Amino acid sequence: MQGAAEPAHLKAEFVNINRCFGQTSVEAILGELCALDTPWARQTLERLQMMSPTALKITFALLRRGASCGLDECVRTEWRLAHRSWPDLAEGVRAFEKDKDGRPAWGPCLANDEVQALFQPIDLAHLTPLLLTQDHLKQAAKMSAATAPKFERKF
């Protein structure tokens, strides 16, 4: 964003941020953070290790793809990911939104080919539509909590 001041703590770590996050994989990023062994690197590594390993790989792939495509493809990609789920997604919702215990039990990380499969086109015949139209949102807002149906989505 032009004209916005950069946070001072990020400016001081600019070289290290580029060194670590300029890697070609999540594993390489984590390796660089370990090798750097500075307070910033240790804190960043600790934070990343709290997150779902699968979500890290998906986010990494999403950012890489987004850097080289236009808005149309970015929106399509986000749409595909919104229609797909993986076990850690449900666990994250449970740990941080439902139970709020902040202690997710992440499953094993998806393999790289499984992560890439999440980005592939979807056969529209297999989709349940996302109900996010303005009419739907207005109607949902009018429903009282007592009469609103309880939706439980399986992730």
HUZI-V992815 format. One record per residue. PHI is phi in whole degrees, -180 to 180 (none if undefined). D_CENTER is the distance of its C-alpha to the mean C-alpha in Angstrom with 2 decimals. Layout:
phi:PHI d_center:D_CENTER
phi:PHI d_center:D_CENTER
This chain:
phi:none d_center:21.97
phi:-70 d_center:25.67
phi:88 d_center:27.67
phi:-81 d_center:24.94
phi:-74 d_center:25.75
phi:-82 d_center:23.43
phi:-59 d_center:22.88
phi:-59 d_center:25.66
phi:-67 d_center:23.74
phi:-76 d_center:21.44
phi:-62 d_center:24.57
phi:-68 d_center:26.26
phi:-106 d_center:23.55
phi:-51 d_center:23.18
phi:-64 d_center:24.77
phi:-69 d_center:22.80
phi:-62 d_center:19.41
phi:-63 d_center:20.51
phi:-61 d_center:21.95
phi:-76 d_center:18.97
phi:-88 d_center:16.06
phi:-89 d_center:18.36
phi:-75 d_center:18.29
phi:-95 d_center:17.72
phi:-158 d_center:15.42
phi:-62 d_center:13.26
phi:-60 d_center:16.51
phi:-68 d_center:18.52
phi:-61 d_center:16.46
phi:-62 d_center:16.98
phi:-63 d_center:20.57
phi:-65 d_center:21.25
phi:-63 d_center:20.11
phi:-63 d_center:22.46
phi:-67 d_center:25.19
phi:-66 d_center:25.05
phi:50 d_center:25.79
phi:-115 d_center:25.97
phi:-56 d_center:25.05
phi:-62 d_center:22.09
phi:-65 d_center:20.94
phi:-64 d_center:21.56
phi:-65 d_center:19.68
phi:-66 d_center:16.61
phi:-62 d_center:16.88
phi:-59 d_center:17.38
phi:-65 d_center:14.28
phi:-66 d_center:12.08
phi:-71 d_center:14.16
phi:-78 d_center:13.32
phi:-89 d_center:9.69
phi:-61 d_center:9.11
phi:-59 d_center:10.47
phi:-67 d_center:9.00
phi:-63 d_center:5.30
phi:-61 d_center:6.88
phi:-67 d_center:8.68
phi:-65 d_center:6.44
phi:-63 d_center:4.87
phi:-59 d_center:8.61
phi:-63 d_center:9.95
phi:-64 d_center:8.40
phi:-66 d_center:9.83
phi:-63 d_center:12.93
phi:-65 d_center:13.56
phi:-64 d_center:13.22
phi:-70 d_center:15.69
phi:-122 d_center:18.30
phi:-134 d_center:18.29
phi:-84 d_center:19.45
phi:-60 d_center:18.10
phi:-56 d_center:19.20
phi:-69 d_center:17.24
phi:-61 d_center:14.01
phi:-65 d_center:14.59
phi:-59 d_center:15.52
phi:-65 d_center:12.46
phi:-61 d_center:10.19
phi:-62 d_center:12.95
phi:-60 d_center:12.90
phi:-67 d_center:9.34
phi:-67 d_center:10.33
phi:-95 d_center:13.39
phi:-121 d_center:12.22
phi:-140 d_center:11.18
phi:-144 d_center:11.47
phi:-54 d_center:13.21
phi:-66 d_center:10.64
phi:-62 d_center:9.00
phi:-65 d_center:12.56
phi:-66 d_center:13.23
phi:-65 d_center:10.60
phi:-62 d_center:12.10
phi:-61 d_center:15.44
phi:-71 d_center:15.23
phi:-108 d_center:13.92
phi:-115 d_center:15.12
phi:-83 d_center:17.96
phi:-83 d_center:19.81
phi:55 d_center:18.39
phi:-87 d_center:19.59
phi:64 d_center:16.65
phi:-125 d_center:17.44
phi:-71 d_center:14.97
phi:-106 d_center:16.60
phi:-65 d_center:13.99
phi:-82 d_center:15.44
phi:-63 d_center:16.27
phi:-67 d_center:13.77
phi:-64 d_center:13.85
phi:-69 d_center:16.24
phi:-55 d_center:15.49
phi:-70 d_center:17.32
phi:-70 d_center:15.38
phi:-64 d_center:12.04
phi:-62 d_center:14.09
phi:-64 d_center:15.52
phi:-65 d_center:12.39
phi:-93 d_center:13.01
phi:-76 d_center:16.68
phi:-56 d_center:18.58
phi:-110 d_center:19.10
phi:-73 d_center:22.64
phi:-59 d_center:23.02
phi:-67 d_center:25.61
phi:-100 d_center:23.10
phi:-97 d_center:20.90
phi:-96 d_center:21.24
phi:-65 d_center:21.04
phi:-81 d_center:18.60
phi:-92 d_center:21.13
phi:-124 d_center:20.04
phi:-75 d_center:23.35
phi:-61 d_center:25.28
phi:-62 d_center:28.01
phi:-63 d_center:25.80
phi:-66 d_center:24.30
phi:-66 d_center:27.87
phi:-65 d_center:29.20
phi:-65 d_center:26.62
phi:-66 d_center:27.45
phi:-77 d_center:31.11
phi:-71 d_center:30.78
phi:-78 d_center:31.79
phi:-62 d_center:29.86
phi:-72 d_center:32.81
phi:-101 d_center:32.89
phi:-69 d_center:29.23
phi:-67 d_center:28.26
phi:-90 d_center:25.88
phi:-98 d_center:22.95
phi:-124 d_center:21.16
phi:-93 d_center:18.49
phi:-84 d_center:18.19
phi:-97 d_center:14.76
